[in-house]
Amino acid sequence: MTKQLLRIDASMRKDGSYSRKLSDRLIDQLHTQQPHTLTSRDLAEGVPHINEAWINANFTNVSERSPEQQVALSYSDVLVSELEKADVVVIGLPIYNFGVPAAFKAWIDQVVRAKLTFRYGETGPEGLLKNKMAYIILSSGGTELGSDIDFVSSYIRHVLGFIGIDDVTFIDSSGIGKDEEKVLANAHTAIDGIRTVA
């Protein structure tokens, strides 16, 4: 059966982006394992930040939302639907100033929604987007994956796990500014070695 693949590009660069090029390679590799229907979301095209109207709408019961509140959540609903339908999520994620790009944080704020992508139960929070895999292509100039100044990998693993996506694999393309040839070679090897998909 054909799987659903969601590609998210968080780099603000359309050209010359390492994470975009590696995402291309990873998606090609996933397609060789099993055919996928691809949906792409390019965050460089803009992601609206949540605001007071969004928050008020989100915390209003679905049956009680006004037409204006439905409109306020309409973009978020589309992003959540993309995640719900996906079997595999590929995120090309550069590190900007020791954190995630602002557009990616805005995307997270749009998709982490109580009673929709997570809920609180007697034992605490429960993610509702289960049985999915995520591949994170983490790119940086100097911040290396797993180093003392890597504040991104644990954050994204936690956020995805919070909404139910706990099968997370990192493709390491960090520290490109230190040794581009070696870093990219290792990333290519990691991608080419992927042998299983959801």
MITOR-522816 format. One record per residue (C-alpha): residue in one letter; x, y, z. Coordinates in pm, whole numbers, plus 50000, padded with zeros to 5 digits. Example, Ala and Ser with C-alpha at 12.3 -4.5 7.8 and 13.67 -1.06 7.14 Angstrom:
BEGIN
(node A,(51230,49550,50780))
(node S,(51367,49894,50714))
//
This chain:
BEGIN
(node M,(50000,50000,50000))
(node T,(50126,50346,49912))
(node K,(50241,50544,50215))
(node Q,(50188,50914,50282))
(node L,(50506,51120,50318))
(node L,(50508,51476,50449))
(node R,(50811,51689,50371))
(node I,(50873,52003,50575))
(node D,(51147,52244,50472))
(node A,(51245,52483,50750))
(node S,(51541,52647,50577))
(node M,(51483,53005,50474))
(node R,(51720,52951,50180))
(node K,(51567,52821,49858))
(node D,(51906,52785,49691))
(node G,(52221,52646,49847))
(node S,(52043,52485,50141))
(node Y,(52213,52173,50270))
(node S,(51900,52051,50449))
(node R,(51692,52086,50132))
(node K,(51944,51894,49921))
(node L,(51971,51618,50179))
(node S,(51592,51604,50206))
(node D,(51580,51547,49829))
(node R,(51821,51257,49867))
(node L,(51635,51108,50164))
(node I,(51299,51123,49991))
(node D,(51447,50953,49684))
(node Q,(51585,50683,49913))
(node L,(51250,50635,50086))
(node H,(51079,50600,49749))
(node T,(51320,50320,49654))
(node Q,(51207,50132,49965))
(node Q,(50835,50183,49912))
(node P,(50627,50419,49696))
(node H,(50501,50729,49875))
(node T,(50252,51000,49801))
(node L,(50435,51322,49879))
(node T,(50299,51637,50041))
(node S,(50541,51929,50076))
(node R,(50524,52222,50315))
(node D,(50784,52496,50258))
(node L,(50803,52713,50568))
(node A,(51011,52973,50382))
(node E,(50685,53078,50220))
(node G,(50565,53198,50559))
(node V,(50383,53064,50862))
(node P,(50152,53294,51057))
(node H,(50222,53331,51425))
(node I,(49944,53248,51667))
(node N,(49775,53547,51829))
(node E,(49502,53622,52080))
(node A,(49223,53546,51833))
(node W,(49383,53210,51754))
(node I,(49422,53120,52121))
(node N,(49064,53217,52206))
(node A,(48936,53012,51913))
(node N,(49150,52713,52003))
(node F,(49017,52706,52359))
(node T,(48655,52736,52247))
(node N,(48464,52409,52206))
(node V,(48441,52307,51841))
(node S,(48059,52319,51842))
(node E,(48062,52670,51984))
(node R,(48317,52836,51754))
(node S,(48201,53135,51559))
(node P,(48267,53162,51184))
(node E,(48546,53408,51265))
(node Q,(48706,53160,51505))
(node Q,(48686,52885,51246))
(node V,(48871,53111,51005))
(node A,(49132,53190,51270))
(node L,(49211,52818,51300))
(node S,(49175,52725,50933))
(node Y,(49547,52739,50852))
(node S,(49632,52538,51162))
(node D,(49368,52282,51066))
(node V,(49539,52229,50731))
(node L,(49881,52176,50894))
(node V,(49737,51933,51146))
(node S,(49558,51743,50869))
(node E,(49887,51705,50682))
(node L,(50043,51549,50991))
(node E,(49745,51325,51061))
(node K,(49757,51179,50709))
(node A,(50134,51125,50703))
(node D,(50298,50791,50773))
(node V,(50647,50938,50743))
(node V,(50757,51295,50813))
(node V,(51083,51435,50674))
(node I,(51195,51763,50830))
(node G,(51489,51956,50689))
(node L,(51590,52157,50993))
(node P,(51880,52402,51005))
(node I,(52003,52547,51332))
(node Y,(51982,52926,51344))
(node N,(52157,53099,51633))
(node F,(52144,52786,51850))
(node G,(51770,52736,51794))
(node V,(51515,52642,51532))
(node P,(51415,52892,51260))
(node A,(51131,53122,51365))
(node A,(50903,52979,51096))
(node F,(50953,52629,51231))
(node K,(50863,52741,51583))
(node A,(50553,52905,51433))
(node W,(50469,52572,51265))
(node I,(50504,52391,51597))
(node D,(50271,52641,51764))
(node Q,(50016,52579,51488))
(node V,(50017,52199,51520))
(node V,(50052,52138,51895))
(node R,(49686,52163,51987))
(node A,(49509,52026,52294))
(node K,(49240,51763,52218))
(node L,(49355,51750,51857))
(node T,(49721,51643,51852))
(node F,(49756,51577,52226))
(node R,(49538,51548,52533))
(node Y,(49578,51538,52909))
(node G,(49465,51224,53088))
(node E,(49495,51079,53435))
(node T,(49858,50986,53375))
(node G,(49957,51312,53205))
(node P,(49984,51422,52842))
(node E,(49920,51176,52561))
(node G,(50020,51235,52199))
(node L,(49746,51159,51948))
(node L,(49953,51133,51629))
(node K,(50067,50775,51670))
(node N,(50226,50515,51442))
(node K,(50438,50761,51247))
(node M,(50808,50792,51172))
(node A,(51005,51116,51154))
(node Y,(51342,51179,50994))
(node I,(51510,51502,51100))
(node I,(51789,51630,50877))
(node L,(51974,51853,51120))
(node S,(52211,52100,50951))
(node S,(52437,52363,51101))
(node G,(52754,52554,51037))
(node G,(52917,52496,51373))
(node T,(52676,52353,51630))
(node E,(52729,51978,51636))
(node L,(52454,51728,51707))
(node G,(52475,51609,52068))
(node S,(52720,51878,52178))
(node D,(52677,52099,52483))
(node I,(52541,52379,52262))
(node D,(52293,52158,52076))
(node F,(51961,52280,52215))
(node V,(51764,52173,51909))
(node S,(51770,51794,51887))
(node S,(51632,51729,52236))
(node Y,(51370,52001,52182))
(node I,(51239,51861,51855))
(node R,(51245,51503,51986))
(node H,(51042,51615,52290))
(node V,(50790,51818,52088))
(node L,(50729,51540,51837))
(node G,(50699,51285,52117))
(node F,(50453,51514,52294))
(node I,(50213,51485,51998))
(node G,(50275,51112,51960))
(node I,(50561,51087,51711))
(node D,(50827,50908,51911))
(node D,(50999,50713,51631))
(node V,(51251,50985,51542))
(node T,(51575,50941,51345))
(node F,(51830,51218,51303))
(node I,(52037,51252,50987))
(node D,(52342,51440,51111))
(node S,(52467,51717,50883))
(node S,(52578,51943,51164))
(node G,(52912,52122,51174))
(node I,(52932,52172,50799))
(node G,(53141,52485,50848))
(node K,(53413,52280,51015))
(node D,(53449,51999,50759))
(node E,(53191,52016,50482))
(node E,(53320,51721,50281))
(node K,(53328,51484,50576))
(node V,(52994,51592,50720))
(node L,(52811,51558,50389))
(node A,(52975,51224,50314))
(node N,(52858,51091,50650))
(node A,(52508,51226,50594))
(node H,(52491,51065,50249))
(node T,(52607,50733,50395))
(node A,(52341,50752,50666))
(node I,(52069,50822,50412))
(node D,(52183,50552,50173))
(node G,(52182,50304,50462))
(node I,(51813,50352,50542))
(node R,(51643,50022,50474))
(node T,(51307,50040,50647))
(node V,(51009,50271,50632))
(node A,(50678,50285,50817))
//
